[in-house]
Each structure stands twice: as C-alpha cells, then as structure tokens.
Amino acid sequence: MKDEDFIEVKEGLFIDKKSVFKRLREMGYSPPRKKKSWFSWKWRFNW
C-alpha cells in the first residue's frame, strides 16, 4: 500500500483510511470527500 492510504491517528499510530471509512459508514457516518474538510472532521472526533 502507498503511504497516502494511511492516516496518522495518534503519534506513531497509523490506520488504513479505507477500513476506517468503511467502519464509519457501517456506523452511519459519511466522511467528507475533500482533504481539507477531512481534517476538521477528524478533529471533531478527537482522535
């Protein structure tokens, strides 16, 4: 996998973006498509 397929959630902890979004969709969330809004969305969840 390429590096951009992963996001850093906490220092040193990387997770796979696709599986995160898949899980969130199963839980009823739909993350924004744009990268800029992804960051504000991420911090709203306080990861």
mmCIF file as Biopython writes it, N, C-alpha, C and O atoms, coordinates in Angstrom:
data_model
#
loop_
_atom_site.group_PDB
_atom_site.id
_atom_site.type_symbol
_atom_site.label_atom_id
_atom_site.label_alt_id
_atom_site.label_comp_id
_atom_site.label_asym_id
_atom_site.label_entity_id
_atom_site.label_seq_id
_atom_site.pdbx_PDB_ins_code
_atom_site.Cartn_x
_atom_site.Cartn_y
_atom_site.Cartn_z
_atom_site.occupancy
_atom_site.B_iso_or_equiv
_atom_site.auth_seq_id
_atom_site.auth_asym_id
_atom_site.pdbx_PDB_model_num
ATOM 1   N N  . MET A ? 1  ? 0.829   -1.206 0.000  1.0 0.0 1  A 1 
ATOM 2   C CA . MET A ? 1  ? 0.000   0.000  0.000  1.0 0.0 1  A 1 
ATOM 3   C C  . MET A ? 1  ? 0.864   1.256  0.000  1.0 0.0 1  A 1 
ATOM 4   O O  . MET A ? 1  ? 1.982   1.264  0.516  1.0 0.0 1  A 1 
ATOM 5   N N  . LYS A ? 2  ? 0.326   2.301  -0.582 1.0 0.0 2  A 1 
ATOM 6   C CA . LYS A ? 2  ? 1.033   3.585  -0.571 1.0 0.0 2  A 1 
ATOM 7   C C  . LYS A ? 2  ? 0.830   4.280  0.771  1.0 0.0 2  A 1 
ATOM 8   O O  . LYS A ? 2  ? -0.120  3.996  1.501  1.0 0.0 2  A 1 
ATOM 9   N N  . ASP A ? 3  ? 1.744   5.193  1.078  1.0 0.0 3  A 1 
ATOM 10  C CA . ASP A ? 3  ? 1.660   5.912  2.350  1.0 0.0 3  A 1 
ATOM 11  C C  . ASP A ? 3  ? 0.347   6.667  2.499  1.0 0.0 3  A 1 
ATOM 12  O O  . ASP A ? 3  ? -0.209  6.748  3.595  1.0 0.0 3  A 1 
ATOM 13  N N  . GLU A ? 4  ? -0.161  7.232  1.370  1.0 0.0 4  A 1 
ATOM 14  C CA . GLU A ? 4  ? -1.369  8.051  1.489  1.0 0.0 4  A 1 
ATOM 15  C C  . GLU A ? 4  ? -2.616  7.219  1.767  1.0 0.0 4  A 1 
ATOM 16  O O  . GLU A ? 4  ? -3.689  7.772  2.008  1.0 0.0 4  A 1 
ATOM 17  N N  . ASP A ? 5  ? -2.482  5.894  1.736  1.0 0.0 5  A 1 
ATOM 18  C CA . ASP A ? 5  ? -3.613  5.043  2.109  1.0 0.0 5  A 1 
ATOM 19  C C  . ASP A ? 5  ? -3.778  4.964  3.625  1.0 0.0 5  A 1 
ATOM 20  O O  . ASP A ? 5  ? -4.742  4.389  4.131  1.0 0.0 5  A 1 
ATOM 21  N N  . PHE A ? 6  ? -2.823  5.552  4.336  1.0 0.0 6  A 1 
ATOM 22  C CA . PHE A ? 6  ? -2.856  5.500  5.790  1.0 0.0 6  A 1 
ATOM 23  C C  . PHE A ? 6  ? -2.907  6.905  6.365  1.0 0.0 6  A 1 
ATOM 24  O O  . PHE A ? 6  ? -2.372  7.846  5.780  1.0 0.0 6  A 1 
ATOM 25  N N  . ILE A ? 7  ? -3.548  7.039  7.503  1.0 0.0 7  A 1 
ATOM 26  C CA . ILE A ? 7  ? -3.542  8.309  8.214  1.0 0.0 7  A 1 
ATOM 27  C C  . ILE A ? 7  ? -2.961  8.086  9.600  1.0 0.0 7  A 1 
ATOM 28  O O  . ILE A ? 7  ? -3.074  6.999  10.166 1.0 0.0 7  A 1 
ATOM 29  N N  . GLU A ? 8  ? -2.336  9.131  10.141 1.0 0.0 8  A 1 
ATOM 30  C CA . GLU A ? 8  ? -1.800  9.040  11.496 1.0 0.0 8  A 1 
ATOM 31  C C  . GLU A ? 8  ? -2.878  9.512  12.458 1.0 0.0 8  A 1 
ATOM 32  O O  . GLU A ? 8  ? -3.289  10.672 12.431 1.0 0.0 8  A 1 
ATOM 33  N N  . VAL A ? 9  ? -3.323  8.610  13.295 1.0 0.0 9  A 1 
ATOM 34  C CA . VAL A ? 9  ? -4.414  8.930  14.211 1.0 0.0 9  A 1 
ATOM 35  C C  . VAL A ? 9  ? -3.863  9.547  15.480 1.0 0.0 9  A 1 
ATOM 36  O O  . VAL A ? 9  ? -4.279  10.631 15.889 1.0 0.0 9  A 1 
ATOM 37  N N  . LYS A ? 10 ? -2.940  8.862  16.089 1.0 0.0 10 A 1 
ATOM 38  C CA . LYS A ? 10 ? -2.211  9.422  17.217 1.0 0.0 10 A 1 
ATOM 39  C C  . LYS A ? 10 ? -0.740  9.242  16.891 1.0 0.0 10 A 1 
ATOM 40  O O  . LYS A ? 10 ? -0.390  8.521  15.956 1.0 0.0 10 A 1 
ATOM 41  N N  . GLU A ? 11 ? 0.108   9.883  17.647 1.0 0.0 11 A 1 
ATOM 42  C CA . GLU A ? 11 ? 1.539   9.844  17.354 1.0 0.0 11 A 1 
ATOM 43  C C  . GLU A ? 11 ? 2.022   8.408  17.220 1.0 0.0 11 A 1 
ATOM 44  O O  . GLU A ? 11 ? 1.937   7.620  18.162 1.0 0.0 11 A 1 
ATOM 45  N N  . GLY A ? 12 ? 2.528   8.078  16.042 1.0 0.0 12 A 1 
ATOM 46  C CA . GLY A ? 12 ? 3.085   6.753  15.826 1.0 0.0 12 A 1 
ATOM 47  C C  . GLY A ? 12 ? 2.057   5.680  15.490 1.0 0.0 12 A 1 
ATOM 48  O O  . GLY A ? 12 ? 2.420   4.539  15.205 1.0 0.0 12 A 1 
ATOM 49  N N  . LEU A ? 13 ? 0.775   6.042  15.523 1.0 0.0 13 A 1 
ATOM 50  C CA . LEU A ? 13 ? -0.262  5.048  15.215 1.0 0.0 13 A 1 
ATOM 51  C C  . LEU A ? 13 ? -0.907  5.375  13.878 1.0 0.0 13 A 1 
ATOM 52  O O  . LEU A ? 13 ? -1.533  6.421  13.710 1.0 0.0 13 A 1 
ATOM 53  N N  . PHE A ? 14 ? -0.741  4.461  12.935 1.0 0.0 14 A 1 
ATOM 54  C CA . PHE A ? 14 ? -1.297  4.680  11.606 1.0 0.0 14 A 1 
ATOM 55  C C  . PHE A ? 14 ? -2.410  3.675  11.353 1.0 0.0 14 A 1 
ATOM 56  O O  . PHE A ? 14 ? -2.309  2.507  11.728 1.0 0.0 14 A 1 
ATOM 57  N N  . ILE A ? 15 ? -3.468  4.145  10.714 1.0 0.0 15 A 1 
ATOM 58  C CA . ILE A ? 15 ? -4.553  3.238  10.361 1.0 0.0 15 A 1 
ATOM 59  C C  . ILE A ? 15 ? -4.875  3.374  8.886  1.0 0.0 15 A 1 
ATOM 60  O O  . ILE A ? 15 ? -4.570  4.385  8.252  1.0 0.0 15 A 1 
ATOM 61  N N  . ASP A ? 16 ? -5.484  2.356  8.365  1.0 0.0 16 A 1 
ATOM 62  C CA . ASP A ? 16 ? -5.853  2.313  6.960  1.0 0.0 16 A 1 
ATOM 63  C C  . ASP A ? 16 ? -7.113  3.147  6.736  1.0 0.0 16 A 1 
ATOM 64  O O  . ASP A ? 16 ? -8.162  2.878  7.322  1.0 0.0 16 A 1 
ATOM 65  N N  . LYS A ? 17 ? -6.993  4.159  5.882  1.0 0.0 17 A 1 
ATOM 66  C CA . LYS A ? 17 ? -8.117  5.057  5.631  1.0 0.0 17 A 1 
ATOM 67  C C  . LYS A ? 17 ? -9.355  4.311  5.152  1.0 0.0 17 A 1 
ATOM 68  O O  . LYS A ? 17 ? -10.469 4.589  5.595  1.0 0.0 17 A 1 
ATOM 69  N N  . LYS A ? 18 ? -9.149  3.361  4.243  1.0 0.0 18 A 1 
ATOM 70  C CA . LYS A ? 18 ? -10.300 2.668  3.659  1.0 0.0 18 A 1 
ATOM 71  C C  . LYS A ? 18 ? -11.085 1.907  4.720  1.0 0.0 18 A 1 
ATOM 72  O O  . LYS A ? 18 ? -12.315 1.958  4.731  1.0 0.0 18 A 1 
ATOM 73  N N  . SER A ? 19 ? -10.396 1.207  5.608  1.0 0.0 19 A 1 
ATOM 74  C CA . SER A ? 19 ? -11.114 0.441  6.622  1.0 0.0 19 A 1 
ATOM 75  C C  . SER A ? 19 ? -11.774 1.367  7.643  1.0 0.0 19 A 1 
ATOM 76  O O  . SER A ? 19 ? -12.840 1.052  8.172  1.0 0.0 19 A 1 
ATOM 77  N N  . VAL A ? 20 ? -11.140 2.513  7.919  1.0 0.0 20 A 1 
ATOM 78  C CA . VAL A ? 20 ? -11.746 3.479  8.841  1.0 0.0 20 A 1 
ATOM 79  C C  . VAL A ? 20 ? -13.058 4.002  8.267  1.0 0.0 20 A 1 
ATOM 80  O O  . VAL A ? 20 ? -14.087 4.006  8.943  1.0 0.0 20 A 1 
ATOM 81  N N  . PHE A ? 21 ? -13.010 4.442  7.009  1.0 0.0 21 A 1 
ATOM 82  C CA . PHE A ? 21 ? -14.210 4.988  6.388  1.0 0.0 21 A 1 
ATOM 83  C C  . PHE A ? 21 ? -15.283 3.918  6.249  1.0 0.0 21 A 1 
ATOM 84  O O  . PHE A ? 21 ? -16.473 4.198  6.393  1.0 0.0 21 A 1 
ATOM 85  N N  . LYS A ? 22 ? -14.856 2.694  5.967  1.0 0.0 22 A 1 
ATOM 86  C CA . LYS A ? 22 ? -15.818 1.591  5.856  1.0 0.0 22 A 1 
ATOM 87  C C  . LYS A ? 22 ? -16.523 1.363  7.195  1.0 0.0 22 A 1 
ATOM 88  O O  . LYS A ? 22 ? -17.745 1.224  7.246  1.0 0.0 22 A 1 
ATOM 89  N N  . ARG A ? 23 ? -15.748 1.326  8.267  1.0 0.0 23 A 1 
ATOM 90  C CA . ARG A ? 23 ? -16.330 1.155  9.600  1.0 0.0 23 A 1 
ATOM 91  C C  . ARG A ? 23 ? -17.293 2.297  9.923  1.0 0.0 23 A 1 
ATOM 92  O O  . ARG A ? 23 ? -18.394 2.065  10.422 1.0 0.0 23 A 1 
ATOM 93  N N  . LEU A ? 24 ? -16.869 3.539  9.635  1.0 0.0 24 A 1 
ATOM 94  C CA . LEU A ? 24 ? -17.706 4.690  9.959  1.0 0.0 24 A 1 
ATOM 95  C C  . LEU A ? 24 ? -18.993 4.676  9.149  1.0 0.0 24 A 1 
ATOM 96  O O  . LEU A ? 24 ? -20.051 5.053  9.651  1.0 0.0 24 A 1 
ATOM 97  N N  . ARG A ? 25 ? -18.905 4.240  7.890  1.0 0.0 25 A 1 
ATOM 98  C CA . ARG A ? 25 ? -20.117 4.143  7.070  1.0 0.0 25 A 1 
ATOM 99  C C  . ARG A ? 25 ? -21.063 3.096  7.660  1.0 0.0 25 A 1 
ATOM 100 O O  . ARG A ? 25 ? -22.280 3.281  7.652  1.0 0.0 25 A 1 
ATOM 101 N N  . GLU A ? 26 ? -20.503 2.003  8.168  1.0 0.0 26 A 1 
ATOM 102 C CA . GLU A ? 26 ? -21.329 0.978  8.803  1.0 0.0 26 A 1 
ATOM 103 C C  . GLU A ? 26 ? -22.006 1.533  10.057 1.0 0.0 26 A 1 
ATOM 104 O O  . GLU A ? 26 ? -23.110 1.122  10.415 1.0 0.0 26 A 1 
ATOM 105 N N  . MET A ? 27 ? -21.327 2.474  10.716 1.0 0.0 27 A 1 
ATOM 106 C CA . MET A ? 27 ? -21.865 3.088  11.920 1.0 0.0 27 A 1 
ATOM 107 C C  . MET A ? 27 ? -22.785 4.269  11.591 1.0 0.0 27 A 1 
ATOM 108 O O  . MET A ? 27 ? -23.376 4.864  12.492 1.0 0.0 27 A 1 
ATOM 109 N N  . GLY A ? 28 ? -22.904 4.604  10.317 1.0 0.0 28 A 1 
ATOM 110 C CA . GLY A ? 28 ? -23.842 5.650  9.918  1.0 0.0 28 A 1 
ATOM 111 C C  . GLY A ? 28 ? -23.209 6.999  9.635  1.0 0.0 28 A 1 
ATOM 112 O O  . GLY A ? 28 ? -23.922 7.967  9.370  1.0 0.0 28 A 1 
ATOM 113 N N  . TYR A ? 29 ? -21.883 7.086  9.684  1.0 0.0 29 A 1 
ATOM 114 C CA . TYR A ? 29 ? -21.209 8.341  9.357  1.0 0.0 29 A 1 
ATOM 115 C C  . TYR A ? 29 ? -20.832 8.355  7.885  1.0 0.0 29 A 1 
ATOM 116 O O  . TYR A ? 29 ? -20.551 7.307  7.302  1.0 0.0 29 A 1 
ATOM 117 N N  . SER A ? 30 ? -20.825 9.535  7.284  1.0 0.0 30 A 1 
ATOM 118 C CA . SER A ? 30 ? -20.283 9.651  5.934  1.0 0.0 30 A 1 
ATOM 119 C C  . SER A ? 30 ? -19.239 10.761 5.930  1.0 0.0 30 A 1 
ATOM 120 O O  . SER A ? 30 ? -19.589 11.941 5.926  1.0 0.0 30 A 1 
ATOM 121 N N  . PRO A ? 31 ? -17.965 10.396 5.931  1.0 0.0 31 A 1 
ATOM 122 C CA . PRO A ? 31 ? -16.892 11.390 5.968  1.0 0.0 31 A 1 
ATOM 123 C C  . PRO A ? 31 ? -16.891 12.247 4.711  1.0 0.0 31 A 1 
ATOM 124 O O  . PRO A ? 31 ? -17.234 11.762 3.633  1.0 0.0 31 A 1 
ATOM 125 N N  . PRO A ? 32 ? -16.508 13.518 4.836  1.0 0.0 32 A 1 
ATOM 126 C CA . PRO A ? 32 ? -16.407 14.397 3.672  1.0 0.0 32 A 1 
ATOM 127 C C  . PRO A ? 32 ? -15.352 13.913 2.699  1.0 0.0 32 A 1 
ATOM 128 O O  . PRO A ? 32 ? -14.401 13.233 3.085  1.0 0.0 32 A 1 
ATOM 129 N N  . ARG A ? 33 ? -15.523 14.264 1.439  1.0 0.0 33 A 1 
ATOM 130 C CA . ARG A ? 33 ? -14.620 13.781 0.400  1.0 0.0 33 A 1 
ATOM 131 C C  . ARG A ? 33 ? -13.339 14.603 0.308  1.0 0.0 33 A 1 
ATOM 132 O O  . ARG A ? 33 ? -12.279 14.073 -0.024 1.0 0.0 33 A 1 
ATOM 133 N N  . LYS A ? 34 ? -13.439 15.913 0.605  1.0 0.0 34 A 1 
ATOM 134 C CA . LYS A ? 34 ? -12.279 16.785 0.413  1.0 0.0 34 A 1 
ATOM 135 C C  . LYS A ? 34 ? -11.278 16.617 1.546  1.0 0.0 34 A 1 
ATOM 136 O O  . LYS A ? 34 ? -11.657 16.380 2.693  1.0 0.0 34 A 1 
ATOM 137 N N  . LYS A ? 35 ? -10.003 16.740 1.217  1.0 0.0 35 A 1 
ATOM 138 C CA . LYS A ? 35 ? -8.965  16.532 2.233  1.0 0.0 35 A 1 
ATOM 139 C C  . LYS A ? 35 ? -9.025  17.586 3.328  1.0 0.0 35 A 1 
ATOM 140 O O  . LYS A ? 35 ? -8.835  17.262 4.500  1.0 0.0 35 A 1 
ATOM 141 N N  . LYS A ? 36 ? -9.285  18.841 2.972  1.0 0.0 36 A 1 
ATOM 142 C CA . LYS A ? 36 ? -9.305  19.895 3.986  1.0 0.0 36 A 1 
ATOM 143 C C  . LYS A ? 36 ? -10.389 19.630 5.018  1.0 0.0 36 A 1 
ATOM 144 O O  . LYS A ? 36 ? -10.149 19.752 6.219  1.0 0.0 36 A 1 
ATOM 145 N N  . SER A ? 37 ? -11.581 19.269 4.556  1.0 0.0 37 A 1 
ATOM 146 C CA . SER A ? 37 ? -12.662 19.033 5.500  1.0 0.0 37 A 1 
ATOM 147 C C  . SER A ? 37 ? -12.435 17.744 6.289  1.0 0.0 37 A 1 
ATOM 148 O O  . SER A ? 37 ? -12.955 17.588 7.393  1.0 0.0 37 A 1 
ATOM 149 N N  . TRP A ? 38 ? -11.649 16.814 5.713  1.0 0.0 38 A 1 
ATOM 150 C CA . TRP A ? 38 ? -11.333 15.579 6.445  1.0 0.0 38 A 1 
ATOM 151 C C  . TRP A ? 38 ? -10.638 15.893 7.763  1.0 0.0 38 A 1 
ATOM 152 O O  . TRP A ? 38 ? -10.889 15.233 8.771  1.0 0.0 38 A 1 
ATOM 153 N N  . PHE A ? 39 ? -9.750  16.917 7.760  1.0 0.0 39 A 1 
ATOM 154 C CA . PHE A ? 39 ? -9.025  17.215 8.987  1.0 0.0 39 A 1 
ATOM 155 C C  . PHE A ? 39 ? -9.950  17.771 10.061 1.0 0.0 39 A 1 
ATOM 156 O O  . PHE A ? 39 ? -9.853  17.379 11.223 1.0 0.0 39 A 1 
ATOM 157 N N  . SER A ? 40 ? -10.844 18.680 9.686  1.0 0.0 40 A 1 
ATOM 158 C CA . SER A ? 40 ? -11.765 19.214 10.690 1.0 0.0 40 A 1 
ATOM 159 C C  . SER A ? 40 ? -12.708 18.114 11.182 1.0 0.0 40 A 1 
ATOM 160 O O  . SER A ? 40 ? -13.068 18.069 12.358 1.0 0.0 40 A 1 
ATOM 161 N N  . TRP A ? 41 ? -13.101 17.231 10.265 1.0 0.0 41 A 1 
ATOM 162 C CA . TRP A ? 41 ? -13.960 16.103 10.633 1.0 0.0 41 A 1 
ATOM 163 C C  . TRP A ? 41 ? -13.227 15.179 11.595 1.0 0.0 41 A 1 
ATOM 164 O O  . TRP A ? 41 ? -13.796 14.705 12.578 1.0 0.0 41 A 1 
ATOM 165 N N  . LYS A ? 42 ? -11.941 14.930 11.294 1.0 0.0 42 A 1 
ATOM 166 C CA . LYS A ? 42 ? -11.126 14.067 12.144 1.0 0.0 42 A 1 
ATOM 167 C C  . LYS A ? 42 ? -11.023 14.655 13.553 1.0 0.0 42 A 1 
ATOM 168 O O  . LYS A ? 42 ? -11.184 13.938 14.541 1.0 0.0 42 A 1 
ATOM 169 N N  . TRP A ? 43 ? -10.755 15.957 13.643 1.0 0.0 43 A 1 
ATOM 170 C CA . TRP A ? 43 ? -10.559 16.543 14.968 1.0 0.0 43 A 1 
ATOM 171 C C  . TRP A ? 43 ? -11.870 16.648 15.741 1.0 0.0 43 A 1 
ATOM 172 O O  . TRP A ? 43 ? -11.867 16.661 16.972 1.0 0.0 43 A 1 
ATOM 173 N N  . ARG A ? 44 ? -12.990 16.723 15.024 1.0 0.0 44 A 1 
ATOM 174 C CA . ARG A ? 44 ? -14.274 16.717 15.731 1.0 0.0 44 A 1 
ATOM 175 C C  . ARG A ? 44 ? -14.447 15.428 16.527 1.0 0.0 44 A 1 
ATOM 176 O O  . ARG A ? 44 ? -15.068 15.420 17.590 1.0 0.0 44 A 1 
ATOM 177 N N  . PHE A ? 45 ? -13.894 14.344 16.001 1.0 0.0 45 A 1 
ATOM 178 C CA . PHE A ? 45 ? -13.975 13.068 16.713 1.0 0.0 45 A 1 
ATOM 179 C C  . PHE A ? 45 ? -12.869 12.933 17.754 1.0 0.0 45 A 1 
ATOM 180 O O  . PHE A ? 45 ? -12.844 11.980 18.532 1.0 0.0 45 A 1 
ATOM 181 N N  . ASN A ? 46 ? -11.954 13.906 17.757 1.0 0.0 46 A 1 
ATOM 182 C CA . ASN A ? 46 ? -10.901 13.993 18.775 1.0 0.0 46 A 1 
ATOM 183 C C  . ASN A ? 46 ? -10.063 12.721 18.846 1.0 0.0 46 A 1 
ATOM 184 O O  . ASN A ? 46 ? -9.872  12.154 19.922 1.0 0.0 46 A 1 
ATOM 185 N N  . TRP A ? 47 ? -9.564  12.277 17.695 1.0 0.0 47 A 1 
ATOM 186 C CA . TRP A ? 47 ? -8.697  11.098 17.659 1.0 0.0 47 A 1 
ATOM 187 C C  . TRP A ? 47 ? -7.291  11.449 18.073 1.0 0.0 47 A 1 
ATOM 188 O O  . TRP A ? 47 ? -6.420  10.579 18.103 1.0 0.0 47 A 1 
#
